[in-house]
């Protein structure tokens, strides 16, 4: 299981592993995996069918998951062997088994796989088909009446006879048609993959599952229940799972270090592996130089020294800005090149690098502020302001660097969102100050924030361990928000201000309306405020709500800043627009939708009957 913050290179690792699996089919190639390893890639953020099964039963969810696995298998086979789509028998010859009987068996297994793909295995019988009912009624009725009179004058006689006959026949015929639903189960795909692996001589089958954190918590728990069935198989199928740090739930089905082994790409794990902070910073500089040099060599003949005026100092600043997040490195260099190109220069100056660093830092800060009050509790902005004010004060006291700070472990949850939005970076845990032996976590402000607030940047451990950089006192005012039993709190739906019950007390009764705008207050649950959105959705909300109509923010820019797909921005943006959390309109000049914060949240809710094609149209326009 690969874990890391967004932009740390998890998807890149999966792609590299997938390429190694493909190269393993080429004879006499040195690869990292065993020969003939089949890799399957599954991106959960693109599996809309999984999200649609949130309110359905578990068997339907299992069927959708296995169907996605099946689609991934078919796509990978056709992608690796394009002739397979036109010549169905070619795949068995590409495998080139040792005996012809194995070849025939491989074709049989492929046929069985095709049958399961198209038909599946009967799981349920649903009597919901069309009902044909025929009703026939036959009725008949007959009446007979007769009489006779006879005799002599002395003995007259008369006879009267009558008859009545009625017949009613009734026929009823009912035809009931049954609709049979075929649902795939995990055992089906495992059985077929196992037979295919044995028949075709495949050593291993590796399933790469990306964007696990894009699922809601409920869907994650469902997913891990199915994943446990896959992990316990004996068919040579292995799992590589990627998730965002602190934004995944394995439930009770999977236990780390038993079922899955965690590999962290976060900065604190890198510092721990480097044995010291100085070694880690040197490693980050080397990694930054290597990444930029390899990108240049892949697309141009320009060297690093030809691109940067002061390559050593530039790489040092870039490593401080990225802090182990390659996506930040890309954003910084992109904006630095825009500035350099607009000045008609061919080499990047340090001023261009600083401009790119501050652009990335401002983008992250705007995402955070835009998300506060909607996607995350609003008091987190107060936490950020308290930390910055304390750092500025410490900088003014001694005119020394104030880029780092330490907090006790109990205060780590208060910095969760700051770390997620790259405003601060966790360097290591278990550090002590010079005066106290209490174990603390060491953090560093984002380098762009340090430049913006003139905090400097310290690297010497004697500076970092000073007692004045223990900021627990600055965070103590927010303890009640993270207590086990929270004090009742209320929020104003208009201004998004959160009030504690004690602050609303007038005599013995609390106010029921906002003291600022007289709007009726609503009960507020801080623990559930951020559970409605995934980490990806929080950043999308923050990026959009931090922009105005004049910024002309399009889906492409949101996707680049957040690190997601344009289709996700378009679809989720349409949903937010219906909820009046953002505004979206068509720009005639750009011929695309632009996204921005609404002027007022008190508008009449939009109708659910919205143009269903606009999200697809917007995504296609961006592409």
C-alpha positions in Angstrom: 0.0 0.0 0.0 1.5 3.3 -1.2 0.5 6.3 1.0 1.4 9.9 0.5 0.0 13.4 0.2 -1.4 14.5 -3.2 1.3 15.1 -5.7 4.0 12.9 -4.2 4.2 10.6 -7.2 2.0 7.6 -6.2 0.4 7.3 -9.7 3.8 7.7 -11.3 5.0 4.7 -9.3 2.1 2.6 -10.4 2.7 3.6 -14.1 6.3 2.7 -13.8 5.4 -0.7 -12.3 2.8 -1.2 -15.0 5.5 -0.5 -17.7 7.8 -3.0 -16.0 5.1 -5.6 -16.3 4.7 -5.0 -20.0 8.5 -5.1 -20.5 8.6 -8.5 -18.8 7.0 -10.1 -21.9 10.0 -9.1 -24.0 12.6 -11.8 -24.1 16.1 -11.1 -22.7 15.1 -7.8 -21.0 16.3 -6.9 -17.5 13.2 -5.9 -15.6 12.3 -5.4 -11.9 9.6 -8.1 -12.0 9.5 -11.8 -13.0 9.1 -12.7 -16.7 5.6 -12.8 -18.0 3.9 -10.7 -15.3 0.5 -9.3 -16.3 -0.3 -5.9 -14.8 -3.8 -4.4 -14.5 -4.4 -0.7 -13.7 -7.7 0.4 -12.1 -8.4 4.1 -11.4 -11.2 4.4 -8.9 -11.7 8.1 -9.5 -12.9 7.2 -13.0 -15.3 4.4 -11.8 -18.5 6.4 -11.6 -20.4 3.1 -11.4 -18.9 2.4 -8.0 -20.2 5.8 -6.7 -23.6 5.1 -8.1 -23.9 1.9 -6.1 -23.6 3.8 -2.7 -27.3 3.2 -1.9 -27.6 -0.3 -3.3 -27.0 -3.7 -1.8 -23.5 -5.2 -1.4 -24.0 -7.9 -4.1 -24.5 -5.1 -6.6 -21.4 -3.3 -5.4 -19.4 -6.5 -5.8 -20.8 -7.0 -9.3 -19.7 -3.5 -10.3 -16.3 -3.9 -8.8 -15.6 -7.2 -10.6 -17.0 -5.7 -13.8 -14.4 -2.8 -13.5 -11.7 -5.4 -13.0 -12.9 -7.3 -16.0 -12.8 -4.1 -18.1 -9.3 -3.3 -16.9 -8.2 -6.8 -17.9 -9.7 -6.6 -21.4 -8.3 -3.1 -22.0 -4.8 -4.2 -20.8 -4.8 -7.3 -23.0 -5.9 -5.3 -26.1 -3.5 -2.5 -25.3 -0.5 -4.8 -24.9 -1.5 -7.0 -27.9 -3.4 -4.8 -30.4 -3.9 -7.7 -32.7 -6.1 -9.4 -30.2 -9.0 -7.3 -31.1 -8.8 -8.3 -34.7 -7.4 -11.8 -34.5 -8.9 -13.6 -31.5 -6.5 -16.6 -31.6 -3.4 -14.5 -31.6 -3.1 -14.1 -27.8 -2.5 -17.8 -27.3 0.4 -17.7 -29.8 1.9 -14.6 -28.2 2.1 -16.5 -24.9 4.0 -19.2 -26.8 3.6 -22.1 -24.3 5.9 -25.1 -24.4 3.3 -27.7 -25.5 0.5 -27.4 -28.0 -1.9 -28.8 -25.4 -1.1 -25.8 -23.2 -1.9 -23.6 -26.2 -5.3 -25.2 -26.7 -6.0 -24.9 -23.0 -5.1 -21.2 -23.1 -7.6 -20.7 -25.9 -10.2 -22.5 -24.0 -9.6 -20.4 -20.9 -9.8 -17.2 -23.0 -13.1 -18.5 -24.4 -14.4 -19.1 -20.9 -13.3 -15.6 -19.8 -15.2 -14.2 -22.8 -18.3 -16.2 -21.8 -18.2 -15.0 -18.3 -17.7 -11.4 -19.5 -20.8 -11.6 -21.6 -23.0 -13.9 -19.6 -21.7 -14.0 -16.0 -23.0 -16.5 -13.5 -26.7 -16.6 -12.4 -27.0 -15.1 -8.9 -30.5 -14.0 -8.5 -34.0 -14.6 -10.0 -36.0 -11.4 -10.0 -39.7 -11.8 -10.8 -39.9 -8.3 -12.2 -40.5 -9.3 -15.9 -43.5 -8.6 -18.0 -46.7 -10.3 -16.9 -49.0 -11.6 -19.7 -52.5 -12.5 -18.5 -55.3 -13.9 -20.6 -58.9 -14.1 -19.4 -61.6 -16.0 -21.3 -65.2 -16.2 -20.2 -67.9 -18.2 -21.9 -71.6 -17.9 -20.9 -74.6 -19.7 -22.4 -78.3 -19.7 -21.5 -81.3 -21.7 -22.9 -85.0 -21.6 -21.9 -87.6 -24.0 -23.2 -91.4 -23.7 -22.5 -94.2 -25.9 -23.8 -97.8 -26.9 -23.0 -100.6 -29.2 -24.2 -104.3 -29.5 -23.6 -106.4 -32.6 -24.4 -109.2 -34.9 -23.3 -113.0 -35.4 -23.7 -115.8 -33.2 -22.5 -116.2 -35.4 -19.6 -112.6 -35.6 -18.6 -110.6 -32.6 -19.7 -106.8 -32.6 -18.9 -104.0 -30.2 -19.4 -100.3 -30.6 -19.2 -97.7 -27.8 -19.1 -94.0 -28.4 -19.3 -91.2 -26.0 -19.1 -87.4 -26.3 -19.1 -84.5 -24.0 -18.2 -80.9 -24.6 -18.8 -78.0 -22.3 -18.1 -74.4 -23.0 -18.6 -71.4 -20.8 -17.6 -67.8 -21.7 -18.4 -64.9 -19.6 -17.4 -61.2 -20.0 -18.5 -58.3 -18.0 -17.1 -54.7 -18.2 -18.3 -51.8 -16.3 -16.7 -48.2 -16.2 -18.1 -45.4 -14.9 -15.8 -42.0 -14.1 -17.4 -39.0 -14.0 -15.1 -36.0 -11.8 -15.6 -32.7 -13.4 -14.6 -29.9 -11.1 -13.4 -26.4 -12.3 -14.0 -23.9 -10.9 -11.5 -20.2 -11.4 -11.3 -18.6 -12.2 -8.0 -15.0 -12.0 -6.9 -14.7 -15.8 -7.0 -15.6 -15.8 -10.7 -12.8 -13.5 -11.8 -10.3 -15.2 -9.5 -11.2 -18.6 -10.9 -10.8 -17.5 -14.5 -7.6 -15.5 -13.8 -6.1 -18.5 -12.0 -6.8 -20.9 -14.9 -5.6 -18.3 -17.4 -2.4 -17.8 -15.5 -1.7 -21.6 -15.3 -2.6 -22.2 -19.0 -0.7 -19.3 -20.4 2.4 -19.5 -18.2 1.9 -16.2 -16.5 4.0 -15.9 -13.4 2.1 -13.2 -11.5 -0.9 -10.9 -12.1 -0.6 -7.6 -10.3 -3.7 -5.3 -9.8 -2.7 -1.7 -9.4 -5.6 0.2 -7.7 -5.2 4.0 -7.8 -7.1 6.9 -6.1 -8.6 4.8 -3.2 -9.2 8.0 -1.3 -11.5 9.3 -4.0 -14.2 7.0 -2.6 -16.3 8.1 0.4 -15.7 6.5 3.7 -18.7 4.2 3.4 -17.6 3.0 -0.1 -14.0 2.5 1.2 -15.2 0.1 3.8 -17.3 -1.8 1.3 -14.4 -1.9 -1.1 -12.0 -3.3 1.5 -14.4 -6.1 2.3 -14.1 -7.2 -1.3 -10.4 -6.5 -1.3 -9.9 -8.9 1.6 -11.3 -11.7 -0.6 -8.8 -10.9 -3.3 -5.9 -10.7 -0.8 -6.7 -14.2 0.5 -6.7 -15.8 -3.0 -4.2 -18.5 -4.1 -4.4 -17.6 -7.8 -1.2 -15.5 -8.0 -3.1 -12.2 -8.0 -1.4 -9.4 -6.0 -2.6 -5.9 -5.0 -0.9 -2.6 -5.1 -3.1 0.1 -3.5 -2.6 3.9 -3.4 -4.2 6.3 -1.0 -3.9 9.8 0.4 -2.3 10.2 3.8 -4.9 10.4 6.6 -7.8 10.0 4.1 -8.4 6.3 3.9 -10.2 3.8 6.0 -9.5 0.0 5.7 -12.2 -0.9 8.2 -11.9 -4.1 10.1 -11.4 -6.3 7.1 -7.8 -5.4 6.4 -5.0 -4.9 8.9 -1.8 -3.1 7.9 1.5 -5.0 8.1 -0.5 -8.2 8.0 -2.7 -8.0 4.8 -1.0 -4.9 3.3 2.4 -3.4 3.9 2.6 0.4 3.9 5.1 2.4 1.9 5.0 6.1 2.8 6.1 8.8 0.3 5.6 11.5 2.9 8.4 13.9 4.0 8.6 12.6 7.5 9.1 9.0 6.3 11.9 10.2 4.0 13.6 12.1 6.8 13.4 8.9 9.0 14.9 6.8 6.2 17.7 9.5 5.8 18.7 9.2 9.5 19.0 13.0 9.9 17.3 16.2 8.8 20.5 17.5 7.1 20.9 14.3 5.1 17.2 14.5 4.1 17.5 18.1 2.8 20.6 17.1 0.8 18.7 14.2 -0.6 15.8 16.5 -1.6 18.2 18.8 -3.4 19.8 15.9 -5.3 16.3 14.5 -6.2 15.2 18.0 -7.5 18.3 18.3 -9.6 17.8 14.8 -11.0 14.1 15.3 -11.8 14.7 18.5 -13.7 17.7 17.2 -15.5 15.8 14.0 -16.6 12.8 16.0 -17.9 15.1 18.3 -19.9 17.0 15.3 -21.4 13.7 13.6 -22.3 12.3 16.6 -24.3 15.2 18.8 -25.2 19.0 18.9 -25.5 19.2 21.8 -23.0 21.2 21.1 -19.8 20.3 22.2 -16.3 23.1 24.8 -16.3 21.9 26.2 -19.6 18.4 26.7 -18.3 19.2 28.1 -14.8 21.6 31.0 -14.2 22.5 29.8 -10.8 21.7 26.1 -10.9 22.9 25.2 -7.4 21.0 27.9 -5.6 17.9 27.4 -7.9 17.8 23.7 -7.0 18.2 24.5 -3.3 15.2 26.9 -3.5 13.2 24.5 -5.6 13.8 21.6 -3.1 12.6 23.8 -0.2 9.5 24.8 -2.1 8.6 21.3 -3.2 9.4 19.5 0.1 9.1 16.1 -1.6 6.0 17.0 -3.7 7.0 16.7 -7.4 3.7 18.4 -8.5 4.7 21.5 -6.6 8.0 21.5 -8.5 6.2 21.4 -11.8 3.9 24.3 -10.9 6.8 26.4 -9.8 8.9 25.8 -12.9 5.8 26.3 -15.2 5.1 29.8 -13.7 8.8 30.7 -13.6 9.1 29.9 -17.3 6.0 32.0 -18.1 7.6 35.0 -16.4 10.9 34.4 -18.1 9.3 34.0 -21.5 7.3 37.1 -21.1 10.5 39.0 -20.5 12.0 37.5 -23.7 14.8 35.8 -21.7 16.2 32.3 -22.4 17.5 31.5 -18.9 15.6 31.4 -15.6 16.8 33.8 -13.0 16.4 33.4 -9.3 13.7 36.0 -9.3 11.7 33.9 -11.7 12.1 30.9 -9.4 10.9 33.0 -6.4 7.9 34.2 -8.5 6.9 30.6 -9.2 7.4 29.6 -5.6 5.1 32.3 -4.3 2.6 31.6 -7.0 2.3 27.9 -5.9 2.2 29.0 -2.2 -0.6 31.5 -2.9 -2.5 28.9 -4.8 -2.3 26.5 -1.9 -3.3 29.2 0.6 -6.3 30.2 -1.5 -7.5 26.7 -1.7 -7.3 26.4 2.0 -9.1 29.7 2.7 -11.7 28.9 0.1 -12.5 25.5 1.6 -12.8 26.9 5.2 -16.4 27.2 6.3 -17.7 24.9 3.5 -15.6 21.8 3.2 -13.6 22.1 6.4 -14.5 23.7 9.8 -13.9 27.5 9.7 -11.8 27.7 12.8 -8.9 26.1 11.0 -8.3 29.5 9.4 -7.9 30.9 12.9 -5.4 28.2 13.6 -3.4 29.2 10.6 -3.5 32.9 11.6 -2.4 32.1 15.1 0.7 30.2 13.9 1.7 32.9 11.4 1.3 35.6 14.0 3.4 33.7 16.4 6.2 33.1 13.8 6.3 36.8 12.9 6.6 37.7 16.5 9.5 35.2 17.0 11.2 36.6 13.9 11.0 40.1 15.2 12.4 39.3 18.6 15.8 38.1 17.5 15.8 38.8 13.8 16.6 35.1 13.3 15.0 32.5 11.2 11.4 31.4 12.2 10.6 28.9 9.5 10.2 25.9 11.8 8.2 25.1 14.9 7.3 22.2 17.2 4.1 21.0 18.8 3.2 18.2 21.2 1.7 15.1 19.6 -1.8 16.0 20.9 -1.7 19.1 18.7 -1.0 17.2 15.5 -4.7 16.8 14.6 -5.0 20.5 14.6 -2.5 20.8 11.8 -4.0 18.1 9.6 -5.6 20.4 7.1 -2.6 22.7 7.0 -0.4 19.8 6.1 -2.9 18.5 3.5 -3.0 21.9 1.8 0.9 22.2 1.9 0.9 25.2 4.1 3.1 23.4 6.6 5.1 20.2 6.2 5.7 17.6 8.9 9.4 16.9 9.0 9.8 14.4 11.8 8.3 13.2 15.1 10.0 12.6 18.4 12.1 15.8 18.6 12.9 17.6 21.8 13.7 21.2 22.6 16.9 22.2 24.4 15.1 22.8 27.7 12.4 20.1 27.7 12.6 16.4 27.1 9.0 16.2 25.9 8.6 14.5 22.5 7.4 16.9 19.9 6.7 17.0 16.1 8.8 19.3 14.0 7.1 21.2 11.2 8.2 23.8 8.7 6.2 26.5 7.0 5.9 26.4 3.2 8.9 28.1 1.7 6.6 30.5 -0.2 5.0 31.5 3.1 8.5 32.1 4.5 9.4 34.4 1.6 6.0 36.2 1.8 6.3 36.9 5.5 10.1 37.3 5.6 10.6 34.4 8.1 13.9 33.2 6.7 14.7 29.5 6.4 16.7 27.7 9.1 18.6 24.5 8.6 20.9 24.3 11.7 19.5 22.0 14.3 20.6 24.3 17.2 18.2 26.9 15.8 15.3 24.5 15.3 15.5 23.1 18.8 15.1 26.4 20.6 12.3 26.5 23.2 10.7 29.6 21.7 9.7 27.6 18.7 7.4 25.4 20.7 4.0 26.7 19.6 1.7 24.7 21.8 0.6 27.8 23.7 -0.6 29.3 20.4 -2.8 26.3 19.7 -4.2 25.9 23.2 -7.1 28.2 22.4 -8.5 25.6 20.0 -8.4 22.6 22.4 -12.2 22.6 22.9 -12.8 22.0 19.2 -10.9 18.8 19.4 -12.2 17.5 22.8 -13.8 14.1 23.1 -17.0 15.6 24.4 -17.5 18.9 22.4 -19.4 21.9 23.8 -22.5 22.5 21.8 -21.7 24.8 18.8 -23.9 26.7 16.3 -23.2 28.1 12.8 -24.7 31.0 10.9 -25.6 29.7 7.4 -25.2 33.2 6.0 -21.8 34.4 7.3 -20.5 30.9 8.2 -19.4 32.0 11.7 -19.2 29.3 14.3 -20.4 30.2 17.9 -19.9 28.3 21.1 -22.9 28.0 23.3 -21.3 29.9 26.1 -20.7 32.9 23.8 -24.4 33.1 22.9 -25.6 33.1 26.5 -27.9 36.0 27.5 -28.9 35.5 31.0 -29.8 31.8 31.3 -30.8 31.3 27.6 -28.6 31.2 24.5 -29.4 33.3 21.5 -31.1 31.5 18.6 -29.9 33.9 15.9 -26.6 35.3 14.7 -25.5 38.4 16.5 -24.0 39.8 13.2 -26.9 39.4 10.7 -29.8 38.1 12.8 -30.0 34.8 10.7 -31.3 31.8 12.6 -28.4 29.6 13.8 -28.0 25.9 13.1 -26.5 23.2 15.1 -22.9 22.5 14.1 -20.9 19.3 14.3 -17.2 20.0 13.8 -16.3 16.3 13.5 -18.7 15.7 10.7 -18.1 19.0 8.9 -15.3 17.6 6.7 -16.6 14.1 6.3 -19.0 15.0 3.5 -16.2 15.5 1.0 -13.1 13.7 -0.1 -9.7 15.2 0.0 -9.8 15.9 -3.8 -13.2 17.5 -3.5 -12.1 19.8 -0.6 -9.3 21.2 -2.8 -11.6 21.7 -5.8 -14.1 23.6 -3.6 -11.2 25.7 -2.2 -9.8 26.5 -5.6 -13.1 27.7 -7.0 -14.4 29.6 -4.0 -11.1 31.6 -3.8 -11.7 33.0 -7.3 -13.9 35.7 -8.7 -15.6 36.2 -12.1 -12.7 38.4 -13.2 -10.2 35.6 -12.7 -12.0 33.5 -15.4 -11.0 30.2 -13.7 -11.6 27.3 -16.1 -11.7 23.6 -15.3 -8.2 23.0 -16.8 -6.5 25.3 -14.3 -8.4 23.9 -11.3 -7.4 20.4 -12.4 -3.7 21.4 -12.8 -3.6 23.2 -9.4 -5.4 20.4 -7.5 -4.0 17.4 -9.4 -7.1 15.7 -10.7 -9.0 15.1 -13.9 -10.9 17.8 -15.8 -13.9 15.5 -15.9 -14.0 15.4 -12.1 -13.9 19.3 -11.9 -16.7 19.6 -14.5 -19.0 17.0 -12.9 -18.4 18.0 -9.3 -18.6 21.7 -10.3 -22.0 21.2 -11.7 -23.2 19.6 -8.5 -21.8 22.4 -6.4 -23.5 24.9 -8.7 -26.9 23.3 -8.0 -26.2 23.5 -4.3 -25.3 27.3 -4.6 -21.8 26.6 -3.1 -20.2 28.0 -6.3 -21.2 29.8 -9.4 -20.6 28.6 -12.9 -21.4 30.4 -16.2 -20.4 30.2 -19.9 -17.8 32.7 -20.9 -18.4 33.9 -24.5 -14.8 35.0 -25.0 -13.3 31.7 -23.8 -16.2 29.6 -25.1 -15.9 27.6 -21.8 -17.4 27.5 -18.4 -15.7 29.6 -15.7 -16.0 28.9 -12.0 -16.1 31.4 -9.1 -17.4 32.0 -5.6 -21.1 33.1 -5.6 -21.8 36.6 -4.5 -24.6 35.5 -2.1 -25.4 32.2 -0.6 -29.1 33.2 0.1 -30.2 32.7 -3.5 -33.2 30.5 -4.4 -32.0 26.9 -4.8 -31.6 25.9 -8.4 -33.8 23.2 -9.9 -32.5 19.7 -10.1 -33.6 19.7 -13.8 -30.3 20.9 -15.2 -28.7 20.4 -18.5 -27.2 17.0 -18.1 -24.9 17.4 -21.1 -23.1 20.5 -19.8 -20.6 18.6 -17.7 -19.5 16.5 -20.6 -19.5 19.5 -22.9 -17.3 21.4 -20.5 -14.8 18.6 -20.1 -14.6 18.1 -23.9 -14.0 21.8 -24.4 -11.2 21.8 -21.9 -9.5 18.9 -23.7 
